[in-house]
Amino acid sequence: MTDVGPIARLRTGISGFVKFIAAGLAAGQPCLSFTFDEGRAQLRRSAAGWGIDLPAAEQAGLLSTVCDYPEVASVEDHFLRIRRAIEDVAPGRLVIDTLSALECIASPRALLDFVIALVAVARQHGITTLLTAMPAVRHAPDIRPLIAGELPSLTDVAITLSYYEQAGEIQRAIAVLQARGSAHDPRVRQATVDGDGDGMHIREPIPGITSLLPGVAALKSPCQSPGVPGSRGARHDG
């Protein structure tokens, strides 16, 4: 599984992160998470905002969390640390948040090799893994880390979270890019966060949205025909 888009750094993304962990804990699966651009205290506060008590899970021995900034080690050393942790913890679920942060210490080829090796280890151990990546500039979707474009080819499920404009408001759109080996809903749906502690909600399909990937997400006006100059679109992430 992978998330391609800004999901790692938005409150919606934190919601997805902790809900993924919470689902594993509820199923009795040991969980392991590596976070490369958020401190432990901040991560705990964010999770608590969604009703997830990370310290309690850690104290119970069900969750191991490592919060490091990319610069503390080389990408090779980060991989070795993750592999050792996998062997020690034997997790059922693994989170790497976010791969994009590692681009500051590794070449595109080195980071791709890191992901390939990591995916191979996770598959060997039968671990359900969440990898996140985000655009280099949140509201400039054409400027995106190279690794974000490589992830769908390396993973079983790829999800994108994007932005679009509607009636003067910025909205979120979510879509499944691929689900290897199984059918999936290809429609682009609205994603909302209501602040009720239940995380992100997937709403109804968005009618008229076009060109979600990459560049411009646009909502067609019912008063305009395709190709008519003056059609308005919104930039998006994903």
C-alpha positions in Angstrom: 0.0 0.0 0.0 1.1 3.5 -0.7 -0.2 7.1 -0.5 0.9 9.4 -3.2 0.1 13.0 -2.3 0.2 15.3 0.6 -1.5 12.8 2.9 1.5 12.4 5.1 1.5 16.0 6.3 -2.1 17.1 6.5 -4.4 16.5 9.4 -6.2 14.1 7.1 -2.9 12.4 6.6 -2.2 12.1 10.3 -5.7 10.6 10.6 -4.9 8.0 7.9 -1.6 7.2 9.6 -3.0 6.7 13.1 -6.2 4.9 11.8 -3.9 2.5 9.9 -2.0 1.8 13.2 -5.2 1.7 15.2 -6.8 -0.9 12.9 -3.7 -3.1 13.3 -3.7 -2.8 17.1 -7.5 -3.6 17.2 -6.6 -6.8 15.2 -3.9 -7.7 17.7 -1.1 -7.0 15.3 2.2 -5.5 16.6 2.8 -2.3 14.7 6.1 -0.5 13.8 6.3 3.1 12.5 9.2 5.2 11.3 8.6 8.9 11.0 11.2 11.1 9.3 9.7 14.6 9.5 7.7 14.8 12.7 8.9 14.6 16.3 7.5 12.1 18.8 5.7 14.7 20.9 4.1 16.2 17.8 3.0 12.8 16.5 1.5 11.9 19.9 -0.4 15.2 20.1 -1.7 14.7 16.5 -2.8 11.1 17.3 -4.5 12.1 20.5 -6.5 14.7 18.5 -8.0 11.7 16.7 -8.6 9.7 19.8 -5.6 7.4 19.5 -3.4 6.9 22.6 0.0 6.1 21.1 1.9 6.1 24.5 -0.5 3.5 25.9 0.0 1.2 22.9 3.8 1.6 23.2 3.7 0.8 26.9 1.6 -2.3 26.2 4.3 -3.5 23.8 2.0 -3.4 20.8 3.6 -0.4 19.1 7.2 0.6 18.4 7.7 4.2 17.1 10.9 5.6 15.8 11.0 9.4 15.1 14.2 10.5 13.3 15.2 13.3 11.0 16.7 12.1 7.7 20.0 13.8 8.3 20.9 11.7 11.3 22.0 8.8 9.1 22.6 7.8 5.5 19.7 6.2 3.6 21.6 2.9 3.8 21.8 3.1 7.6 18.1 4.0 7.8 17.3 0.8 5.8 19.5 -1.3 8.1 17.7 0.2 11.2 14.3 -0.5 9.7 15.3 -4.1 8.8 16.7 -4.7 12.3 13.5 -3.3 13.9 11.4 -5.6 11.7 13.4 -8.6 12.9 13.1 -7.5 16.5 9.4 -6.4 16.6 8.0 -8.9 14.0 5.2 -6.3 13.1 2.0 -7.1 11.3 1.9 -3.5 10.1 4.6 -1.0 9.2 4.4 2.7 8.5 7.1 4.7 6.7 6.3 8.4 6.9 7.4 10.0 4.7 9.7 8.8 1.9 9.8 12.2 0.4 11.8 13.5 3.4 14.6 11.1 2.5 15.2 12.8 -0.8 17.3 15.4 0.9 20.0 12.8 1.8 19.8 10.4 -1.2 20.0 10.5 -4.9 16.8 9.3 -6.8 18.5 6.0 -7.7 19.6 5.4 -4.1 16.2 6.2 -2.7 14.5 3.9 -5.3 16.9 1.1 -4.3 15.9 1.8 -0.6 12.2 1.4 -1.4 12.7 -1.7 -3.5 14.7 -3.3 -0.8 12.3 -2.2 1.9 9.3 -3.6 -0.1 11.1 -6.9 -0.6 11.7 -7.2 3.2 8.1 -6.3 4.0 6.8 -8.9 1.6 9.1 -11.5 2.8 7.8 -11.1 6.3 4.1 -10.7 5.2 3.8 -7.2 6.6 1.1 -4.8 5.6 3.0 -1.6 4.9 1.9 2.0 4.5 4.4 4.2 2.6 3.7 7.9 2.2 5.1 10.5 -0.2 4.2 14.2 -0.7 4.7 16.9 -3.2 7.8 19.1 -2.8 5.5 22.1 -2.9 2.0 21.3 -1.5 0.1 23.6 -3.9 2.4 23.1 -6.9 1.5 19.6 -8.0 3.9 19.6 -11.0 6.8 19.9 -8.6 6.9 16.6 -6.9 9.5 14.2 -5.5 10.6 11.6 -8.0 9.9 8.8 -5.5 6.2 9.7 -5.5 6.0 8.7 -9.2 7.8 5.4 -8.6 5.7 4.1 -5.7 2.6 2.8 -7.7 4.9 0.5 -9.7 6.3 -1.0 -6.5 3.2 -1.4 -4.3 -0.1 -3.2 -4.4 -2.4 -0.3 -3.7 -1.8 3.4 -4.5 -4.0 6.2 -3.2 -3.8 9.9 -4.1 -5.2 12.8 -2.1 -5.6 16.0 -4.1 -7.0 19.5 -3.9 -9.5 21.3 -6.1 -11.4 24.5 -6.0 -15.2 24.7 -5.9 -17.3 27.8 -5.3 -14.4 29.7 -3.9 -13.4 27.0 -1.5 -10.5 24.5 -1.5 -11.8 20.9 -1.3 -10.1 17.6 -1.0 -10.4 14.7 -3.5 -9.3 11.1 -3.0 -8.9 8.3 -5.5 -7.5 4.8 -5.7 -4.9 4.9 -8.5 -4.4 1.1 -8.5 -5.3 -2.0 -6.6 -3.1 -4.8 -7.9 -4.9 -8.1 -8.5 -8.4 -6.8 -7.6 -11.1 -4.5 -8.9 -11.5 -1.1 -7.3 -13.7 2.0 -7.5 -12.1 4.3 -10.1 -14.2 7.3 -9.2 -12.8 10.4 -7.6 -14.5 11.1 -4.3 -14.7 14.0 -1.9 -12.7 13.7 1.3 -13.6 15.7 4.4 -12.5 16.1 8.0 -15.3 17.1 10.3 -13.2 17.5 13.5 -15.3 14.9 15.3 -12.4 12.6 16.1 -13.4 10.0 13.5 -10.7 11.0 11.0 -11.2 11.4 7.3 -14.6 10.7 5.7 -14.9 9.5 2.1 -17.9 11.1 0.5 -19.8 10.8 -2.7 -18.1 10.9 -6.2 -17.3 14.4 -7.5 -19.2 15.0 -10.7 -17.4 16.9 -13.5 -13.8 16.7 -12.1 -11.3 16.2 -14.8 -7.5 15.9 -15.3 -6.8 14.9 -11.7 -3.3 13.6 -12.5 -1.1 15.4 -12.9 -1.3 19.2 -13.2 -4.8 20.7 -13.0 -7.9 19.4 -11.3 -10.9 21.1 -12.9 -14.6 21.1 -12.3 -16.5 21.5 -15.6 -19.1 24.3 -15.6 -22.5 23.0 -16.7 -22.7 26.2 -18.8 -19.6 25.5 -20.8 -18.7 22.9 -23.3 -15.4 21.1 -23.2 -12.6 23.1 -24.8 -14.3 26.5 -24.4 -11.8 29.2 -23.4 -12.3 30.6 -19.9 -13.0 27.3 -18.2 -11.7 27.6 -14.6 -9.6 24.9 -13.0 -7.9 24.5 -9.7 -4.4 23.4 -9.0 -4.1 20.2 -7.0 -1.7 18.0 -5.1 -1.2 14.3 -5.9 
